[in-house]
Amino acid sequence: MSEPAPAAPPPAASSALWPGLLLATLGAIAFSGKAIIAKLAYRHGVDAITLVMYRMLFALPRFVMLSVWASRGRPALHRRDWGVIAGLGFTGYYLASTLDFLGLQYVSASLERLILYLNPTLVLALGVVLFERRVSSRQLMALAVSYGGVLLVFGQELTHVGPHAVLGAALVFGSATSYAVYLVLSGEEVRRIGALRLTGLASTVACVLCIAQFLLLRPLAAMAVAPEVIWLSLLNALVCTFAPVLMVMMAIERIGATLVAQTGMIGPMSTLLMGVLLLGEPFTAGIAAGTVLVIAGIWLLAKWR
C-alpha cells in the first residue's frame, strides 16, 4: 500500500517557498560566477593580489553599510567580540579569498568550484579533530564518492594544464579549508551577534586586510590595470560577492538553511556550463562524471548526517 501523498503546504508557506528557492538559486549561480570573472580578468595580465584587492575595494562600502544596518537596535560589541570578528574575517574571507584567487591562476574554474564544494566534508573532518565527533560508515562512503569525483576531474586537469594543476588545486583546497574553519568557529557567534551583522563586519575586516596586503606587497603603480579588469572587478564585487550574501541570507529566512544548501548544488553545474561557454574550458565525459560524483557525495553526506 502506497504512502498517502503529502498535504499541500498552506498558502503562506507556499508563497515563501518559491521566492526563497529563486533567491537560493540566484545566489548559488552568482557565487559560482566569481571564478569565471576572475579567469576573464587574468587574460588582461593582472595578478591575483591586485585582482583580489580590487574586488574587496569595490565591495568594502557595501559591507560597511550592511554592518551599520544590521547593527541597528542591537547591543554594542565588546572587546572579545571584535577579536572574534577579526579572527573570523581573517580566516573565512581574507585568507580564503586570497588562496582561491591564487589557485585560479593554475586550475580551471570547474575544478576550483568542485574543490570548494567539498566544504561540508572539511567541516565534518574538523568536527572530528576539534570536537571528537564520530563519523558513520555512511558518511565515509559519501566522502569517498565526493573525493573520487574531484580526483577524476583533477586527472583531467593534469592532462590539459600540466603539473601546475597540483599547485593550483592545493591553493584552492587551502581556501576551502580556511572557510571550513570559519564555519566551524562561527556557529556560536552567529547566534550571539547575528548572521548579517557578523557577515558584514567580518567581510569588512577581510576587505581591509586584502587592501593592506596589496599596499604591502605591490607598488601603487600596480593599480594601473586594463579597464576591463576594473569593470570585471566591479562586477565581481557586486554580483558575485555582495549580492549573493544577501540573497542567500534572505533565502535562509524564507526556506531554511537545509533547503538552501540543497539548492546550492546547482553551483558546480553552473560553473561548469559558464566555463565551457565563456572561457572555452574543455568538457569531457570524465569532467561530467566527476562533477556528478562530487554533487552526489555531498547530497548523500547531507542526507545521512
C-alpha positions as CSV (number, residue, x, y, z in Angstrom):
1,M,0.0,0.0,0.0
2,S,1.5,3.3,-1.0
3,E,2.0,6.1,1.4
4,P,-0.5,9.0,1.3
5,A,0.5,12.0,-0.7
6,P,1.8,14.9,1.5
7,A,-0.6,17.6,2.2
8,A,-0.3,20.8,0.2
9,P,1.5,23.5,2.1
10,P,-0.5,26.4,3.4
11,P,-0.7,29.5,1.2
12,A,1.8,31.4,3.4
13,A,4.4,28.6,3.3
14,S,3.9,28.2,-0.5
15,S,4.2,31.9,-1.1
16,A,7.5,31.9,0.8
17,L,8.9,28.8,-0.9
18,W,9.2,29.9,-4.5
19,P,10.8,33.3,-3.8
20,G,13.1,31.5,-1.3
21,L,14.1,28.9,-3.9
22,L,14.7,31.6,-6.5
23,L,16.9,33.6,-4.2
24,A,18.9,30.5,-3.3
25,T,19.3,29.5,-6.9
26,L,20.4,33.0,-8.0
27,G,22.7,33.2,-5.0
28,A,24.4,29.9,-5.9
29,I,24.8,30.9,-9.5
30,A,26.2,34.3,-8.6
31,F,28.7,32.8,-6.2
32,S,29.9,30.4,-8.8
33,G,30.4,33.2,-11.3
34,K,33.2,34.6,-9.2
35,A,35.7,32.1,-10.7
36,I,34.6,32.9,-14.2
37,I,35.1,36.6,-13.8
38,A,38.5,36.1,-12.2
39,K,39.6,33.9,-15.1
40,L,38.4,36.5,-17.6
41,A,40.4,39.2,-15.7
42,Y,43.6,37.1,-15.7
43,R,43.5,37.3,-19.5
44,H,44.4,41.0,-19.2
45,G,47.7,40.5,-17.3
46,V,46.6,41.2,-13.8
47,D,48.0,39.2,-10.8
48,A,46.0,37.6,-8.0
49,I,47.0,40.1,-5.3
50,T,45.9,43.1,-7.4
51,L,42.7,41.4,-8.5
52,V,41.5,40.4,-5.1
53,M,42.3,43.9,-3.9
54,Y,40.1,45.5,-6.5
55,R,37.3,43.0,-5.7
56,M,37.4,43.9,-2.0
57,L,37.9,47.6,-2.6
58,F,34.6,47.8,-4.5
59,A,32.8,45.5,-2.0
60,L,34.1,47.4,1.1
61,P,31.5,50.2,1.1
62,R,28.6,47.7,0.7
63,F,29.8,45.6,3.6
64,V,30.3,48.7,5.8
65,M,26.7,49.7,5.0
66,L,25.5,46.2,5.8
67,S,27.3,46.2,9.1
68,V,25.7,49.5,10.1
69,W,22.3,48.4,9.0
70,A,22.5,45.1,10.8
71,S,23.8,46.7,14.0
72,R,20.7,48.9,14.4
73,G,19.0,48.3,17.7
74,R,21.5,45.6,18.8
75,P,23.7,45.7,21.9
76,A,27.2,47.2,21.5
77,L,30.0,44.7,20.9
78,H,32.7,44.1,23.5
79,R,36.4,43.8,23.0
80,R,36.2,40.0,22.8
81,D,33.6,40.3,20.1
82,W,35.9,42.5,18.0
83,G,38.7,40.0,18.4
84,V,36.5,37.1,17.3
85,I,35.2,39.1,14.3
86,A,38.8,40.0,13.3
87,G,39.8,36.3,13.5
88,L,36.8,35.2,11.5
89,G,37.3,37.9,8.9
90,F,41.0,36.8,8.5
91,T,40.1,33.1,8.2
92,G,36.8,33.0,6.5
93,Y,37.1,35.8,3.9
94,Y,40.6,37.2,3.6
95,L,42.7,34.0,3.6
96,A,40.1,32.0,1.8
97,S,39.7,34.7,-0.9
98,T,43.5,35.2,-1.4
99,L,44.2,31.5,-1.7
100,D,41.3,31.0,-4.0
101,F,42.4,33.7,-6.4
102,L,46.0,32.4,-6.3
103,G,44.8,28.9,-7.2
104,L,42.6,30.1,-10.0
105,Q,45.7,31.2,-11.9
106,Y,46.6,27.5,-12.3
107,V,43.4,25.5,-12.5
108,S,40.1,25.7,-14.3
109,A,37.0,27.3,-12.9
110,S,35.2,24.0,-12.9
111,L,37.9,22.2,-10.7
112,E,38.0,25.2,-8.4
113,R,34.3,25.1,-7.8
114,L,34.3,21.4,-7.2
115,I,37.1,21.7,-4.6
116,L,35.3,24.5,-2.8
117,Y,32.2,22.4,-2.9
118,L,33.9,19.9,-0.7
119,N,33.5,22.3,2.2
120,P,30.9,20.2,4.1
121,T,33.4,17.3,4.1
122,L,36.0,19.6,5.6
123,V,33.6,20.8,8.3
124,L,32.9,17.2,9.1
125,A,36.6,16.5,9.4
126,L,37.2,19.5,11.6
127,G,34.4,18.3,13.9
128,V,36.2,15.0,14.3
129,V,39.5,16.6,15.0
130,L,38.4,19.5,17.2
131,F,35.3,18.1,18.9
132,E,35.9,14.3,18.7
133,R,32.7,13.7,16.8
134,R,32.1,10.3,15.3
135,V,31.8,9.6,11.6
136,S,29.5,6.8,10.4
137,S,30.3,4.4,7.7
138,R,27.7,6.0,5.5
139,Q,29.4,9.4,5.9
140,L,32.7,7.8,5.0
141,M,31.1,6.4,1.9
142,A,29.8,9.8,0.9
143,L,33.2,11.3,1.5
144,A,34.8,8.6,-0.8
145,V,32.3,9.4,-3.5
146,S,32.9,13.2,-3.4
147,Y,36.7,13.0,-3.3
148,G,36.6,10.3,-6.0
149,G,34.8,12.8,-8.2
150,V,37.4,15.5,-7.5
151,L,40.3,13.2,-8.2
152,L,38.6,12.2,-11.5
153,V,38.4,15.9,-12.6
154,F,41.9,16.5,-11.3
155,G,43.2,13.8,-13.5
156,Q,41.6,15.5,-16.5
157,E,43.2,18.8,-15.3
158,L,46.7,17.3,-15.2
159,T,46.2,16.3,-18.9
160,H,45.1,19.8,-20.0
161,V,47.0,22.1,-17.6
162,G,50.1,20.1,-16.6
163,P,51.9,20.0,-13.2
164,H,50.9,23.5,-12.3
165,A,47.4,22.0,-11.6
166,V,48.9,20.4,-8.4
167,L,49.8,23.8,-7.0
168,G,46.5,25.4,-8.0
169,A,44.5,22.5,-6.5
170,A,46.5,22.8,-3.3
171,L,45.8,26.5,-3.0
172,V,42.1,26.2,-3.7
173,F,41.9,23.3,-1.2
174,G,43.6,25.6,1.4
175,S,40.9,28.2,0.6
176,A,38.2,25.6,1.2
177,T,39.9,24.5,4.5
178,S,40.2,28.1,5.7
179,Y,36.5,28.8,5.0
180,A,35.6,25.5,6.8
181,V,37.5,26.7,9.9
182,Y,35.4,29.9,9.7
183,L,32.1,27.9,9.5
184,V,33.1,25.7,12.4
185,L,34.2,28.6,14.7
186,S,31.4,31.0,13.7
187,G,28.4,28.8,14.8
188,E,28.1,30.3,18.3
189,E,29.0,33.8,17.2
190,V,26.2,33.8,14.5
191,R,23.6,33.0,17.2
192,R,25.0,35.7,19.5
193,I,25.9,38.5,17.1
194,G,23.5,37.8,14.2
195,A,24.2,36.4,10.8
196,L,24.0,39.6,8.7
197,R,25.9,41.6,11.3
198,L,28.7,39.1,11.6
199,T,28.9,38.7,7.8
200,G,29.1,42.4,7.3
201,L,31.7,43.0,10.0
202,A,33.9,40.0,9.1
203,S,33.7,40.9,5.4
204,T,34.7,44.5,6.2
205,V,37.8,43.2,8.1
206,A,38.6,40.9,5.1
207,C,38.3,43.8,2.7
208,V,40.7,46.0,4.7
209,L,43.2,43.1,5.0
210,C,43.1,42.5,1.2
211,I,43.7,46.2,0.5
212,A,46.5,46.3,3.1
213,Q,48.1,43.2,1.6
214,F,48.2,44.9,-1.8
215,L,49.8,48.1,-0.3
216,L,52.5,45.9,1.4
217,L,53.3,43.7,-1.5
218,R,52.8,45.8,-4.6
219,P,53.7,49.4,-5.5
220,L,50.9,51.9,-6.1
221,A,51.8,51.8,-9.8
222,A,50.4,48.2,-9.9
223,M,46.9,49.7,-9.6
224,A,47.2,50.7,-13.2
225,V,45.4,47.8,-14.9
226,A,43.4,47.4,-18.0
227,P,39.9,49.0,-17.9
228,E,38.4,45.5,-18.4
229,V,39.9,44.5,-15.1
230,I,38.2,47.4,-13.3
231,W,34.8,46.6,-14.8
232,L,35.2,42.8,-14.1
233,S,36.3,43.5,-10.5
234,L,33.3,45.8,-10.0
235,L,31.0,43.1,-11.4
236,N,32.7,40.5,-9.1
237,A,32.3,42.7,-6.1
238,L,28.6,43.5,-6.6
239,V,27.1,40.5,-8.4
240,C,29.3,37.7,-7.2
241,T,30.3,38.8,-3.7
242,F,27.9,41.2,-2.0
243,A,24.6,40.3,-3.8
244,P,24.8,36.6,-3.2
245,V,25.4,37.1,0.5
246,L,22.1,39.0,0.8
247,M,20.3,36.6,-1.5
248,V,21.4,33.5,0.5
249,M,20.6,35.1,3.8
250,M,17.1,36.1,2.6
251,A,16.6,32.6,1.2
252,I,17.5,31.1,4.6
253,E,14.9,33.3,6.3
254,R,12.2,32.0,3.9
255,I,13.0,28.3,3.4
256,G,15.7,27.4,5.9
257,A,19.4,26.5,5.7
258,T,18.9,22.9,4.7
259,L,16.9,23.6,1.6
260,V,19.2,26.5,0.7
261,A,22.2,24.2,0.9
262,Q,20.5,21.6,-1.3
263,T,19.7,24.3,-3.9
264,G,23.3,25.3,-3.8
265,M,24.2,22.1,-5.6
266,I,23.4,24.0,-8.8
267,G,26.6,25.9,-8.2
268,P,29.2,23.5,-9.6
269,M,26.9,22.8,-12.6
270,S,26.6,26.5,-13.4
271,T,30.3,27.0,-13.1
272,L,31.0,24.1,-15.5
273,L,28.5,25.5,-18.0
274,M,29.8,29.0,-17.8
275,G,33.4,27.7,-18.0
276,V,32.6,25.9,-21.3
277,L,30.6,28.8,-22.8
278,L,32.6,31.8,-21.6
279,L,36.1,30.5,-21.1
280,G,36.3,27.7,-23.6
281,E,37.3,25.2,-21.0
282,P,37.2,21.6,-22.1
283,F,34.2,19.5,-21.4
284,T,34.8,15.7,-21.3
285,A,32.9,12.7,-20.1
286,G,35.4,12.5,-17.2
287,I,34.7,16.0,-16.1
288,A,31.0,15.5,-16.3
289,A,31.3,12.2,-14.3
290,G,33.5,13.8,-11.7
291,T,31.0,16.7,-11.2
292,V,28.1,14.3,-10.8
293,L,30.1,12.2,-8.2
294,V,31.0,15.3,-6.1
295,I,27.4,16.5,-6.1
296,A,26.1,13.1,-5.3
297,G,28.6,12.7,-2.4
298,I,27.7,16.0,-0.8
299,W,24.0,15.2,-1.2
300,L,24.5,11.8,0.5
301,L,26.5,13.5,3.2
302,A,23.7,15.9,3.9
303,K,21.1,13.2,3.8
304,W,22.9,10.8,6.1
305,R,24.0,13.4,8.6
